[in-house]
Amino acid sequence: MTLVFCAGSGQVSNRNAPPQSKVERIHKMLDELANIERSGRYNEQAALIEVGLRKELGDITGGLAAIYRFMTWKHGHGNMTKEHIEQNLHGIILENSSVNEGVAQTAHALLAFSQGRYRESLNMLSDIFGEPAEPDGFVTLLYMSCLLEINPQDHVTAFAYMALNMRYTLHPEYWYRGARLFSGARAVEYAETCINIAPRGPYANECRIIIGTIFGLGEEDAVLIRSKVEIQAMISVAVSMDSPEILAPLLPLLALPENPATVYAEGALRALVQHQSFKAYFDGLAASSNGLLADRLASICRG
């Protein structure tokens, strides 16, 4: 996916602005779109609709922010690389540097954000957008992310960041940043949510490490952590297919030093021994295993 983003003006002007009735209609549609997102729905169609509506308003910089949100959403689910995102932003800068300073500046700000230059990005975003219009809009999310990356101890911003969760339910980067920047149970909650919505995305393993570290595990063991949702999903499939072998990926988790994820998996698997095929499977594994794995499998077999 390569983006071409050119426009005649980065801001609404009185001469080019659409009629007031059309402006009101577009703002109503944007509000409806935001409500759809708050109900936990976001996809490519929603992203493209927002971009189109903002371009109709003449809000070209807002449209570019919406494109960046879509690209980071795709990246979070493993469908676009970070390098591709930054190549797109570089292309937008080159295409607009001499014809549209507002678009080029916005792309510079988003590129700085992507590259971790948060103070620089925050300063540029503030110059471009001023005070964000939407309390839970994407520009607001960018502002708060920058502030927390600059100062993770900013508790006021942290609470405001948490309040955005309804709109970014399906946005892995939102949950990943929270997992990185928060601590304790809150960090575990954010890391597990990130894993659950994008288990094969680029943030999943780092979130496993975050959880494992909080549980007292080393990095090598932490990558074996599985979320409660993952454990239950695997069990559900195994039971529905009467195929205990499907549970084999949980064995490394059972072999870890005691931690909440392993305890949860052991308890969930213990309920399966009422099924003869599962009891036979666990009995066989217990007999051929050793160490912590053998002890836990034996405990599971006892029901």
C-alpha positions in Angstrom: 0.0 0.0 0.0 1.6 3.2 -1.2 -0.1 6.5 -0.4 -0.4 9.6 -2.6 -1.6 12.5 -0.6 -1.7 15.9 -2.3 -4.0 18.8 -1.7 -4.3 22.5 -2.5 -4.8 23.6 1.0 -4.1 22.2 4.4 -6.7 24.3 6.2 -10.3 25.4 5.6 -10.5 28.8 3.9 -13.7 30.9 3.6 -13.4 31.0 -0.1 -13.1 27.2 -0.6 -15.2 26.1 2.4 -18.4 24.1 1.6 -21.8 25.6 2.3 -22.8 25.7 6.0 -25.5 23.1 5.5 -22.9 20.7 4.0 -20.5 21.4 6.8 -23.1 20.5 9.4 -24.0 17.3 7.5 -20.3 16.2 7.3 -19.8 17.0 11.0 -22.8 14.9 11.9 -21.5 12.0 9.8 -18.1 12.3 11.5 -19.9 12.1 14.9 -21.8 9.0 13.8 -18.6 7.4 12.6 -16.9 8.2 16.0 -19.9 6.6 17.8 -19.5 3.5 15.7 -15.8 3.3 16.7 -16.8 3.8 20.3 -19.0 0.7 20.0 -15.9 -1.3 19.2 -15.9 -1.3 15.4 -13.1 0.0 13.2 -12.0 -1.2 9.7 -10.6 0.0 6.4 -14.0 1.3 5.3 -14.4 3.4 8.4 -10.9 4.9 7.9 -11.5 5.7 4.2 -14.9 7.3 5.0 -13.3 9.6 7.6 -10.5 10.6 5.2 -13.0 11.4 2.5 -15.2 13.5 4.9 -12.3 15.5 6.2 -11.1 16.3 2.7 -14.6 17.4 1.8 -14.4 19.8 4.8 -11.0 21.0 3.6 -9.5 19.6 6.7 -6.5 18.1 4.9 -4.3 17.8 7.9 -7.0 16.0 9.8 -7.4 13.6 6.8 -3.7 12.9 6.9 -3.9 12.1 10.6 -6.8 9.7 9.8 -4.6 8.0 7.2 -1.8 7.6 9.7 -4.2 6.1 12.2 -5.3 3.5 9.6 -1.7 2.7 8.7 -0.8 2.2 12.4 -4.0 0.0 12.8 -2.8 -2.2 9.9 0.7 -2.3 11.4 -0.6 -3.3 14.8 -2.5 -6.3 13.3 0.6 -7.4 11.3 -0.6 -6.2 7.9 1.9 -3.3 7.3 5.5 -2.8 8.3 6.6 0.3 10.2 9.2 0.9 7.4 6.3 1.0 4.9 4.4 3.6 7.1 7.5 5.8 7.2 8.2 5.4 3.5 4.6 6.6 2.9 5.1 9.6 5.1 8.4 10.5 3.4 6.6 10.3 0.1 3.9 12.6 1.3 6.6 15.1 2.5 8.3 15.0 -0.9 5.1 15.4 -2.9 3.9 18.4 -0.8 6.9 20.3 0.5 6.7 22.9 -2.3 2.9 22.9 -2.9 1.3 22.4 0.5 3.4 23.3 3.6 0.5 22.2 6.0 0.4 18.7 4.7 4.2 18.3 4.6 4.5 19.7 8.2 1.8 17.2 9.4 3.6 14.3 7.7 6.8 15.5 9.4 5.0 15.5 12.8 3.7 12.0 12.3 7.0 10.8 11.1 8.6 12.2 14.2 6.0 10.3 16.3 6.6 7.1 14.4 10.4 7.4 15.0 10.0 8.1 18.7 10.9 11.8 18.6 8.0 12.6 20.9 8.9 16.1 22.1 9.5 17.2 18.6 6.3 15.6 17.4 4.2 17.1 20.2 5.5 20.6 19.4 4.7 20.3 15.7 1.3 18.7 16.3 0.4 21.6 18.7 1.4 24.1 16.0 -0.8 22.4 13.4 -3.9 21.3 15.3 -3.9 23.6 18.4 -6.3 22.3 21.1 -7.8 19.0 19.8 -11.5 19.3 19.1 -12.5 15.7 20.1 -11.7 14.6 23.7 -11.1 11.0 22.3 -10.1 11.9 18.7 -6.9 10.5 17.2 -5.0 13.7 17.5 -5.9 13.7 21.2 -4.5 10.2 21.4 -1.3 11.3 19.7 -0.9 14.3 22.2 -1.4 12.0 25.2 0.9 9.4 23.9 3.7 12.0 23.4 3.1 13.4 26.9 3.3 10.0 28.5 6.4 9.0 26.5 8.1 12.2 27.7 6.9 11.7 31.3 5.4 8.3 32.2 4.7 9.7 35.7 2.2 12.2 34.4 -0.8 10.6 36.3 -3.3 13.2 35.0 -2.5 12.3 31.4 -2.4 8.6 32.3 -6.0 8.6 33.6 -7.1 10.6 30.5 -5.4 8.1 28.3 -7.2 5.2 30.0 -10.5 7.0 29.3 -9.9 6.6 25.5 -10.1 2.9 25.6 -13.7 2.6 24.2 -12.7 4.3 20.9 -9.5 2.4 20.4 -10.7 -1.1 21.3 -9.3 -2.6 18.1 -6.1 -0.4 17.9 -3.2 -2.6 19.1 -0.8 0.3 19.5 -3.1 2.0 22.0 -3.0 -1.0 24.3 0.7 -1.7 23.7 1.7 1.9 24.7 -0.4 1.5 27.8 1.2 -1.8 28.7 4.7 -0.2 28.3 3.9 3.0 30.2 1.7 1.7 33.0 2.7 -0.8 35.8 1.3 -3.7 37.8 -2.2 -5.0 37.1 -3.0 -2.1 34.7 0.0 -3.0 32.5 -1.0 -6.7 32.5 -4.6 -5.7 31.5 -3.3 -3.6 28.6 -0.8 -6.2 27.5 -3.3 -9.0 27.5 -5.8 -6.9 25.5 -3.1 -6.1 22.9 -2.3 -9.8 22.6 -6.0 -10.8 22.4 -6.8 -8.4 19.5 -3.6 -9.0 17.6 -1.9 -12.2 18.7 0.2 -12.3 15.5 0.9 -8.6 15.4 4.3 -7.0 16.1 3.5 -6.0 19.7 2.3 -9.4 20.9 5.7 -10.8 22.0 6.7 -7.6 23.7 3.5 -7.6 25.6 4.1 -11.2 26.7 7.5 -10.1 28.0 5.9 -7.2 29.8 3.5 -9.6 31.5 6.2 -12.1 32.3 8.5 -9.5 33.7 5.7 -8.3 36.0 5.2 -12.0 37.0 8.9 -12.3 37.9 10.0 -14.3 34.8 13.0 -13.8 32.6 12.6 -12.8 29.0 13.2 -16.3 27.6 10.4 -17.7 29.8 8.1 -14.6 29.4 7.6 -15.1 25.7 5.8 -18.4 26.5 3.1 -16.5 28.4 -0.4 -16.9 27.0 -3.4 -14.7 27.9 -6.5 -16.1 29.5 -8.4 -15.5 26.3 -5.8 -17.5 24.3 -5.9 -20.4 26.8 -9.7 -20.6 26.8 -9.9 -20.3 23.0 -7.4 -23.2 22.6 -9.4 -25.3 25.1 -12.7 -24.5 23.3 -11.3 -25.7 20.0 -9.8 -28.8 21.5 -13.0 -29.8 23.2 -15.2 -29.1 20.2 -13.0 -31.3 18.1 -12.3 -33.8 20.8 -8.6 -33.4 20.0 -6.4 -33.0 23.1 -3.3 -32.7 20.9 -4.5 -29.1 20.1 -3.4 -28.2 23.7 0.3 -29.0 23.0 1.2 -25.3 22.7 0.2 -24.9 26.3 2.8 -27.4 27.6 5.7 -24.8 27.7 3.5 -22.5 29.7 2.9 -25.4 32.2 6.6 -25.9 32.6 7.3 -22.3 33.7 8.1 -21.3 37.3 4.9 -20.6 39.2 3.1 -17.4 37.9 -0.5 -16.4 37.5 -0.7 -17.4 33.8 0.5 -20.9 34.5 -1.7 -21.3 37.5 -4.7 -20.2 35.4 -3.8 -22.7 32.6 -3.4 -25.5 35.1 -6.8 -24.9 36.6 -8.5 -24.6 33.3 -7.0 -27.8 32.0 -7.9 -29.7 35.2 -11.6 -29.3 34.3 -11.0 -31.4 31.1 -10.0 -34.7 32.7 -13.7 -35.6 33.0 -13.3 -36.4 29.2 -11.6 -39.7 28.8 -9.6 -38.7 25.8 -8.2 -35.7 27.6 -7.4 -37.7 30.7 -5.5 -40.3 28.7 -3.6 -37.6 26.9 -2.5 -35.9 30.1 -1.7 -39.2 31.8 0.6 -40.1 28.9 2.3 -36.8 29.0 2.8 -36.9 32.7 4.5 -40.3 32.5 6.9 -39.1 29.9 7.7 -35.6 31.3 9.9 -34.4 34.2 10.3 -31.5 36.5 7.6 -28.8 36.9 5.8 -30.0 33.8 5.4 -33.5 35.1 4.2 -32.2 38.5 1.6 -30.0 36.9 0.4 -32.6 34.5 0.0 -35.0 37.4 -2.0 -32.4 39.3 -4.2 -31.9 36.3 -4.8 -35.7 36.0 -5.9 -35.8 39.6 -8.7 -33.4 38.7 
